[in-house]
Amino acid sequence: MEDFLNSMHSRVLPDCFDIAALEYQFEKEEEFLGTVSDSNRFLKLIEDRWDIPCAGHYIDVFPSGFLGSYAFALWFMEFDEDNWYSFEAVHKETLKYLNSNISVADRRELRLVKGSFAPMNLDLPVVVDYSNMSVTVWTGELND
């Protein structure tokens, strides 16, 4: 997660784009798997942990890092399409981030919580990292 964040800041995103990663790491595998396998518990975690209202939302799940990398890159492009950065550059980084684990059991899975989330009224990207037993909420804001 840190490598992806640093790479996006140094290679892809302009200075006027703020991106943040809000990570929660589980200590017990049973709790992690129980939470990420139940959409209601998953949404409740996001709401309770980061105070992001998610009740009534649904989730698009991208278990493949390859497909998830396109969806995550499109999320970045929804901020602004006026050449602040290129889709190809964003996709290259999202692909490295989501497709870096070889084993399906150790995958990083993108989940887009569908809705209108502040500050840009976009979907909320959340990455489930099975190898680290963590959940990371991604937020962004363009200050141009």
CYANA upper distance limits for C-alpha pairs under 8 A (distance plus 0.5 A):
  1 MET  CA      5 LEU  CA      6.69
  1 MET  CA     21 ALA  CA      8.40
  1 MET  CA     97 TYR  CA      7.79
  2 GLU  CA      6 ASN  CA      6.54
  3 ASP  CA      7 SER  CA      6.47
  4 PHE  CA      8 MET  CA      6.58
  4 PHE  CA     93 GLU  CA      7.30
  4 PHE  CA     94 THR  CA      8.14
  4 PHE  CA     96 LYS  CA      8.46
  4 PHE  CA     97 TYR  CA      6.45
  5 LEU  CA      9 HIS  CA      6.79
  5 LEU  CA     19 ILE  CA      8.27
  5 LEU  CA     20 ALA  CA      8.34
  5 LEU  CA     21 ALA  CA      8.23
  6 ASN  CA     10 SER  CA      6.53
  7 SER  CA     11 ARG  CA      6.03
  7 SER  CA     12 VAL  CA      7.66
  7 SER  CA     93 GLU  CA      7.83
  8 MET  CA     12 VAL  CA      5.44
  8 MET  CA     13 LEU  CA      6.17
  8 MET  CA     90 VAL  CA      8.17
  8 MET  CA     93 GLU  CA      7.55
  9 HIS  CA     13 LEU  CA      5.91
  9 HIS  CA     14 PRO  CA      7.85
  9 HIS  CA     15 ASP  CA      8.20
 12 VAL  CA     85 TYR  CA      6.83
 12 VAL  CA     89 ALA  CA      6.81
 12 VAL  CA     90 VAL  CA      7.02
 13 LEU  CA     17 PHE  CA      6.70
 13 LEU  CA     84 TRP  CA      7.82
 13 LEU  CA     85 TYR  CA      6.78
 14 PRO  CA     84 TRP  CA      7.03
 14 PRO  CA     85 TYR  CA      7.85
 16 CYS  CA    142 LEU  CA      6.37
 16 CYS  CA    143 ASN  CA      5.51
 16 CYS  CA    144 ASP  CA      6.45
 17 PHE  CA    140 GLY  CA      7.55
 17 PHE  CA    141 GLU  CA      6.25
 17 PHE  CA    142 LEU  CA      4.99
 17 PHE  CA    143 ASN  CA      6.60
 18 ASP  CA    140 GLY  CA      5.91
 18 ASP  CA    141 GLU  CA      5.60
 18 ASP  CA    142 LEU  CA      6.79
 18 ASP  CA    143 ASN  CA      8.08
 19 ILE  CA    138 TRP  CA      7.71
 19 ILE  CA    139 THR  CA      6.19
 19 ILE  CA    140 GLY  CA      4.79
 19 ILE  CA    141 GLU  CA      7.05
 20 ALA  CA    138 TRP  CA      6.33
 20 ALA  CA    139 THR  CA      5.76
 20 ALA  CA    140 GLY  CA      6.82
 21 ALA  CA    136 THR  CA      6.66
 21 ALA  CA    137 VAL  CA      6.32
 21 ALA  CA    138 TRP  CA      5.35
 21 ALA  CA    139 THR  CA      7.10
 22 LEU  CA    136 THR  CA      5.82
 22 LEU  CA    137 VAL  CA      5.52
 22 LEU  CA    138 TRP  CA      6.91
 23 GLU  CA    134 SER  CA      7.28
 23 GLU  CA    135 VAL  CA      6.20
 23 GLU  CA    136 THR  CA      4.70
 23 GLU  CA    137 VAL  CA      6.90
 24 TYR  CA    134 SER  CA      6.01
 24 TYR  CA    135 VAL  CA      5.85
 24 TYR  CA    136 THR  CA      6.87
 25 GLN  CA    132 ASN  CA      7.74
 25 GLN  CA    133 MET  CA      6.39
 25 GLN  CA    134 SER  CA      4.64
 25 GLN  CA    135 VAL  CA      6.97
 26 PHE  CA     31 GLU  CA      7.67
 26 PHE  CA     32 PHE  CA      6.29
 26 PHE  CA    133 MET  CA      6.12
 26 PHE  CA    134 SER  CA      6.41
 27 GLU  CA     31 GLU  CA      8.44
 27 GLU  CA     32 PHE  CA      8.34
 27 GLU  CA    133 MET  CA      8.15
 28 LYS  CA     32 PHE  CA      6.84
 29 GLU  CA     33 LEU  CA      6.54
 29 GLU  CA    133 MET  CA      7.43
 30 GLU  CA     34 GLY  CA      6.46
 31 GLU  CA     35 THR  CA      6.56
 32 PHE  CA     36 VAL  CA      6.70
 32 PHE  CA    133 MET  CA      6.67
 32 PHE  CA    134 SER  CA      8.12
 33 LEU  CA     37 SER  CA      6.37
 34 GLY  CA     38 ASP  CA      6.87
 34 GLY  CA     41 ARG  CA      8.45
 35 THR  CA     39 SER  CA      8.08
 35 THR  CA     41 ARG  CA      5.72
 35 THR  CA     42 PHE  CA      5.74
 35 THR  CA     45 LEU  CA      8.28
 36 VAL  CA     41 ARG  CA      7.83
 36 VAL  CA     42 PHE  CA      5.96
 36 VAL  CA    128 VAL  CA      8.05
 37 SER  CA     42 PHE  CA      8.09
 38 ASP  CA     42 PHE  CA      6.54
 39 SER  CA     43 LEU  CA      6.58
 39 SER  CA     59 ILE  CA      8.20
 40 ASN  CA     44 LYS  CA      6.58
 41 ARG  CA     45 LEU  CA      6.60
 42 PHE  CA     46 ILE  CA      7.14
 43 LEU  CA     47 GLU  CA      6.76
 43 LEU  CA     54 CYS  CA      6.29
 43 LEU  CA     55 ALA  CA      7.62
 44 LYS  CA     48 ASP  CA      6.38
 44 LYS  CA     54 CYS  CA      7.72
 44 LYS  CA     55 ALA  CA      8.21
 45 LEU  CA     49 ARG  CA      6.15
 46 ILE  CA     50 TRP  CA      6.19
 46 ILE  CA     51 ASP  CA      7.45
 46 ILE  CA     52 ILE  CA      6.67
 46 ILE  CA     53 PRO  CA      8.30
 46 ILE  CA     54 CYS  CA      7.79
 46 ILE  CA    137 VAL  CA      8.45
 47 GLU  CA     51 ASP  CA      5.18
 47 GLU  CA     52 ILE  CA      5.06
 47 GLU  CA     53 PRO  CA      5.68
 47 GLU  CA     54 CYS  CA      6.49
 48 ASP  CA     52 ILE  CA      7.99
 54 CYS  CA    113 VAL  CA      8.37
 57 HIS  CA    113 VAL  CA      7.08
 57 HIS  CA    114 LYS  CA      6.46
 57 HIS  CA    115 GLY  CA      6.89
 58 TYR  CA    113 VAL  CA      6.46
 58 TYR  CA    114 LYS  CA      6.14
 59 ILE  CA    111 ARG  CA      6.78
 59 ILE  CA    112 LEU  CA      6.06
 59 ILE  CA    113 VAL  CA      5.04
 59 ILE  CA    114 LYS  CA      6.30
 60 ASP  CA    111 ARG  CA      6.10
 60 ASP  CA    112 LEU  CA      5.64
 60 ASP  CA    113 VAL  CA      7.06
 60 ASP  CA    114 LYS  CA      7.65
 61 VAL  CA    109 GLU  CA      7.86
 61 VAL  CA    110 LEU  CA      6.69
 61 VAL  CA    111 ARG  CA      5.06
 61 VAL  CA    112 LEU  CA      7.10
 62 PHE  CA     67 LEU  CA      6.84
 62 PHE  CA     68 GLY  CA      5.48
 62 PHE  CA    109 GLU  CA      6.39
 62 PHE  CA    110 LEU  CA      5.70
 62 PHE  CA    111 ARG  CA      6.57
 63 PRO  CA     67 LEU  CA      8.39
 63 PRO  CA     68 GLY  CA      7.58
 63 PRO  CA    107 ARG  CA      8.26
 63 PRO  CA    108 ARG  CA      8.03
 63 PRO  CA    109 GLU  CA      5.33
 63 PRO  CA    110 LEU  CA      7.18
 64 SER  CA     68 GLY  CA      6.45
 64 SER  CA     99 ASN  CA      8.20
 64 SER  CA    109 GLU  CA      7.19
 65 GLY  CA     69 SER  CA      6.34
 65 GLY  CA     95 LEU  CA      7.29
 65 GLY  CA     98 LEU  CA      5.14
 65 GLY  CA     99 ASN  CA      4.90
 65 GLY  CA    100 SER  CA      8.49
 65 GLY  CA    107 ARG  CA      7.92
 65 GLY  CA    108 ARG  CA      7.07
 65 GLY  CA    109 GLU  CA      6.89
 65 GLY  CA    110 LEU  CA      7.98
 66 PHE  CA     70 TYR  CA      7.49
 66 PHE  CA     95 LEU  CA      6.78
 66 PHE  CA     98 LEU  CA      7.73
 66 PHE  CA     99 ASN  CA      6.58
 67 LEU  CA     71 ALA  CA      7.13
 68 GLY  CA     72 PHE  CA      6.52
 68 GLY  CA     95 LEU  CA      8.44
 68 GLY  CA     98 LEU  CA      7.48
 68 GLY  CA    109 GLU  CA      7.55
 68 GLY  CA    110 LEU  CA      5.97
 69 SER  CA     73 ALA  CA      6.54
 69 SER  CA     91 HIS  CA      6.75
 69 SER  CA     94 THR  CA      5.39
 69 SER  CA     95 LEU  CA      5.28
 69 SER  CA     97 TYR  CA      8.47
 69 SER  CA     98 LEU  CA      6.67
 69 SER  CA     99 ASN  CA      8.17
 69 SER  CA    110 LEU  CA      8.47
 70 TYR  CA     74 LEU  CA      6.64
 70 TYR  CA     91 HIS  CA      6.77
 70 TYR  CA     94 THR  CA      8.07
 70 TYR  CA     95 LEU  CA      8.14
 71 ALA  CA     75 TRP  CA      6.83
 72 PHE  CA     76 PHE  CA      7.13
 72 PHE  CA     91 HIS  CA      8.32
 72 PHE  CA     94 THR  CA      7.11
 72 PHE  CA    110 LEU  CA      8.00
 72 PHE  CA    125 PRO  CA      7.69
 73 ALA  CA     77 MET  CA      6.91
 73 ALA  CA     87 PHE  CA      7.14
 73 ALA  CA     90 VAL  CA      6.11
 73 ALA  CA     91 HIS  CA      5.61
 73 ALA  CA     94 THR  CA      6.87
 74 LEU  CA     78 GLU  CA      6.75
 74 LEU  CA     87 PHE  CA      8.07
 75 TRP  CA     79 PHE  CA      7.81
 75 TRP  CA    122 LEU  CA      8.27
 75 TRP  CA    123 ASP  CA      8.14
 75 TRP  CA    125 PRO  CA      8.35
 76 PHE  CA     80 ASP  CA      8.29
 76 PHE  CA     90 VAL  CA      8.05
 77 MET  CA     81 GLU  CA      6.36
 77 MET  CA     87 PHE  CA      7.27
 78 GLU  CA    122 LEU  CA      8.24
 79 PHE  CA    120 MET  CA      7.73
 79 PHE  CA    141 GLU  CA      8.10
 79 PHE  CA    142 LEU  CA      7.27
 80 ASP  CA     84 TRP  CA      7.77
 80 ASP  CA    142 LEU  CA      8.38
 85 TYR  CA     89 ALA  CA      7.62
 85 TYR  CA     90 VAL  CA      7.94
 86 SER  CA     90 VAL  CA      6.88
 87 PHE  CA     91 HIS  CA      6.40
 88 GLU  CA     92 LYS  CA      6.57
 89 ALA  CA     93 GLU  CA      7.19
 90 VAL  CA     94 THR  CA      6.76
 91 HIS  CA     95 LEU  CA      6.35
 92 LYS  CA     96 LYS  CA      6.91
 93 GLU  CA     97 TYR  CA      6.70
 94 THR  CA     98 LEU  CA      6.50
 95 LEU  CA     99 ASN  CA      5.94
 95 LEU  CA    100 SER  CA      8.21
 96 LYS  CA    100 SER  CA      6.04
 97 TYR  CA    108 ARG  CA      8.46
 98 LEU  CA    107 ARG  CA      8.04
 98 LEU  CA    108 ARG  CA      5.78
 98 LEU  CA    109 GLU  CA      7.38
 98 LEU  CA    110 LEU  CA      8.08
 99 ASN  CA    107 ARG  CA      7.96
 99 ASN  CA    108 ARG  CA      7.60
100 SER  CA    107 ARG  CA      8.42
101 ASN  CA    106 ASP  CA      6.56
101 ASN  CA    107 ARG  CA      5.98
101 ASN  CA    108 ARG  CA      7.78
102 ILE  CA    106 ASP  CA      7.76
102 ILE  CA    107 ARG  CA      7.76
103 SER  CA    107 ARG  CA      6.78
105 ALA  CA    130 TYR  CA      7.02
105 ALA  CA    131 SER  CA      7.75
106 ASP  CA    129 ASP  CA      7.67
106 ASP  CA    130 TYR  CA      5.43
106 ASP  CA    131 SER  CA      4.83
107 ARG  CA    129 ASP  CA      6.71
107 ARG  CA    130 TYR  CA      6.12
107 ARG  CA    131 SER  CA      7.15
108 ARG  CA    127 VAL  CA      6.87
108 ARG  CA    128 VAL  CA      6.06
108 ARG  CA    129 ASP  CA      4.93
108 ARG  CA    130 TYR  CA      6.73
108 ARG  CA    131 SER  CA      8.33
109 GLU  CA    127 VAL  CA      6.00
109 GLU  CA    128 VAL  CA      5.57
109 GLU  CA    129 ASP  CA      6.97
109 GLU  CA    130 TYR  CA      8.48
110 LEU  CA    125 PRO  CA      7.32
110 LEU  CA    126 VAL  CA      6.37
110 LEU  CA    127 VAL  CA      5.11
110 LEU  CA    128 VAL  CA      6.96
111 ARG  CA    125 PRO  CA      6.39
111 ARG  CA    126 VAL  CA      5.62
111 ARG  CA    127 VAL  CA      6.57
111 ARG  CA    128 VAL  CA      8.00
112 LEU  CA    123 ASP  CA      6.58
112 LEU  CA    124 LEU  CA      5.98
112 LEU  CA    125 PRO  CA      5.10
112 LEU  CA    126 VAL  CA      6.65
113 VAL  CA    123 ASP  CA      6.17
113 VAL  CA    124 LEU  CA      5.46
113 VAL  CA    125 PRO  CA      6.89
113 VAL  CA    126 VAL  CA      7.89
114 LYS  CA    122 LEU  CA      8.48
114 LYS  CA    123 ASP  CA      5.39
114 LYS  CA    124 LEU  CA      7.17
115 GLY  CA    121 ASN  CA      8.01
115 GLY  CA    122 LEU  CA      7.11
115 GLY  CA    123 ASP  CA      5.68
115 GLY  CA    124 LEU  CA      7.89
116 SER  CA    120 MET  CA      8.24
116 SER  CA    121 ASN  CA      4.59
116 SER  CA    122 LEU  CA      5.44
116 SER  CA    123 ASP  CA      6.32
116 SER  CA    124 LEU  CA      8.49
117 PHE  CA    121 ASN  CA      5.01
117 PHE  CA    122 LEU  CA      5.84
117 PHE  CA    123 ASP  CA      6.61
117 PHE  CA    124 LEU  CA      6.96
118 ALA  CA    122 LEU  CA      7.71
119 PRO  CA    141 GLU  CA      7.24
120 MET  CA    141 GLU  CA      7.49
124 LEU  CA    137 VAL  CA      7.84
124 LEU  CA    138 TRP  CA      7.54
124 LEU  CA    139 THR  CA      7.82
125 PRO  CA    137 VAL  CA      6.61
125 PRO  CA    138 TRP  CA      6.05
125 PRO  CA    139 THR  CA      8.06
126 VAL  CA    135 VAL  CA      7.34
126 VAL  CA    136 THR  CA      5.96
126 VAL  CA    137 VAL  CA      4.93
126 VAL  CA    138 TRP  CA      6.56
127 VAL  CA    135 VAL  CA      6.24
127 VAL  CA    136 THR  CA      5.61
127 VAL  CA    137 VAL  CA      7.05
127 VAL  CA    138 TRP  CA      8.42
128 VAL  CA    133 MET  CA      8.07
128 VAL  CA    134 SER  CA      6.51
128 VAL  CA    135 VAL  CA      5.19
128 VAL  CA    136 THR  CA      7.06
129 ASP  CA    133 MET  CA      6.19
129 ASP  CA    134 SER  CA      5.71
129 ASP  CA    135 VAL  CA      6.76
129 ASP  CA    136 THR  CA      8.48
130 TYR  CA    134 SER  CA      7.33
